[in-house]
Amino acid sequence: MAFLSFVGRVLFVSVFLLSAWQEFNEFGFDGGSAAKVLTPKFKMLSKHFTTFTGFQVPQFEIKFFFAGVIAIKALGSFLFIFDSTIGATLLILHQLIATPILYDFYNYDIEKKKFFQLTFSFTQSLSLLGGLLFFIGMKNSIPKRSSIPNHGIATTQTVENVRDEYIEHLKDELGQARVESEIMFEKLKLTQARLNETQEELSQCYQEITRLTRELKGKSNAEGFKRWFS
């Protein structure tokens, strides 16, 4: 899983690395062709910014600005590969700076083909920005690695505590069941004794009934003989 995450980060920043490498090779003394393309776009964006905010953008060499953009892009890409939120933050900064300058669809009429091309590129750049924001959000929602061992120890201790409590609970239940079984055994012994006493009483009653039956039968026979001989 960690290897797949690493490969994903490399693939994600490949567009930034290749762009930074190409722009660095073409930089030259005056910033290269990319700086020449950026100059009119930056001036137009500065005018829009001044119009809407009233603040004047200070004048500076565009090649130094372009060099800073390349440095932010390259450094952010390398840090991002090694799972750094600082790298993601630098790339977000690059996207916030470069996207409105490079893809200035707002300077073209909607009927022109250039407008749709720049709008499409602008939305792609926004998707990269969204991916970087998502990465930072996920990093902040996951506990730091340094806290994982402590969390593991705490989890182990919790499991051991639960196990010990469960064992104690089972012991208590077994002890209670043992006491209840002893009580039931005593009750069974008492019930057996009562049954034996009842059986003895019934036996005595049966003997008494048998004796009385014999006596009655004897008296009945004696009265019959008396009547016969009288």
Disulfide bonds with the S-S distance in Angstrom:
none
